[in-house]
Structures are given as structure tokens and as C-alpha cells.
Amino acid sequence: MRWGALTAGALIWFELSYLIRVFPALFEMAKVSLHWPHVIADSAVFLSQAPLHEGLNGWLQLLDPINEHRLVVSRALAVLPVSFGFQLGQWSVLVSMALLGLTWLMFALSLLRLRFDAPLLD
């Protein structure tokens, strides 16, 4: 077996060994965030956001600047649950955790696709 594949496998195993220890805390955090949604820091600005199911005004407010930034995706993720009968910001933690998991998966897949026998300076 090639040393590169062994190295990639060892890195993935090392990451998983630490992630497995963190999973119980992540699941507990997800349960708490579903039962106790909260808005923190700049997210408090989202309280004035109209729900998306109320028409064009809600969708246009996604483009409103917050501290000189346009947080369209964050704002949409915080407000979207309101349109389905949930509270403001109820899905934010779960979506963040899902995106972190997807990022880790893409990192692991990219490690497995590297050509470790390729010259470094080509």
C-alpha cells in the first residue's frame, strides 16, 4: 500500500477519533437549540425582519445591511423557520452543525483523492 494513502487514512482516523468524543455534546447542543432558540450578537437585528411567507417585503429585507455587511444567507436561515411555524433562529445551530459535517466530509474526500506520488514543485 502507498504511504500517501496510509497518511490520508491516518489523518481521517485521527480526526474521527476526536469527533466521536465531541458527538454527545453536539447532540445535546442541538436538542437545547431546538427547545430554546436564541438570538445573539448581530442576530438581534433579525428580530425586525418580516417573515418570508408574508410577501415581497420579507424577501427584500434579506438584503438590508447589518453593520455594513449583507448577511443574506445567515438572515434567511434565522428567519426561514418562522414561515414553517417555528421560532426565529430555531434551525441556525442545526444548519451550522450540518455545514460543519459537510465541510469535514469534503475535506476527508479531498484527502483520499490527492496524488501523494506527484512531485511537489510542478
Secondary structure as the mmCIF struct_conf table of DSSP 4:
data_model
#
loop_
_struct_conf.conf_type_id
_struct_conf.id
_struct_conf.beg_label_comp_id
_struct_conf.beg_label_asym_id
_struct_conf.beg_label_seq_id
_struct_conf.end_label_comp_id
_struct_conf.end_label_asym_id
_struct_conf.end_label_seq_id
HELX_RH_AL_P HELX_RH_AL_P1 TRP A 3 HIS A 35
BEND BEND1 TRP A 36 TRP A 36
HELX_RH_3T_P HELX_RH_3T_P1 ALA A 41 SER A 48
HELX_LH_PP_P HELX_LH_PP_P1 GLN A 49 PRO A 51
HELX_RH_3T_P HELX_RH_3T_P2 LEU A 52 GLU A 54
HELX_RH_AL_P HELX_RH_AL_P2 LEU A 56 GLN A 61
TURN_TY1_P TURN_TY1_P1 LEU A 62 LEU A 63
STRN STRN1 ILE A 66 ILE A 66
TURN_TY1_P TURN_TY1_P2 ASN A 67 GLU A 68
STRN STRN2 HIS A 69 HIS A 69
HELX_RH_AL_P HELX_RH_AL_P3 VAL A 72 VAL A 79
HELX_RH_3T_P HELX_RH_3T_P3 LEU A 80 PHE A 84
TURN_TY1_P TURN_TY1_P3 GLY A 85 GLY A 85
TURN_TY1_P TURN_TY1_P4 LEU A 88 TRP A 91
HELX_RH_AL_P HELX_RH_AL_P4 SER A 92 ARG A 113
TURN_TY1_P TURN_TY1_P5 PHE A 116 ASP A 117
BEND BEND2 ALA A 118 ALA A 118
BEND BEND3 LEU A 120 LEU A 120
#
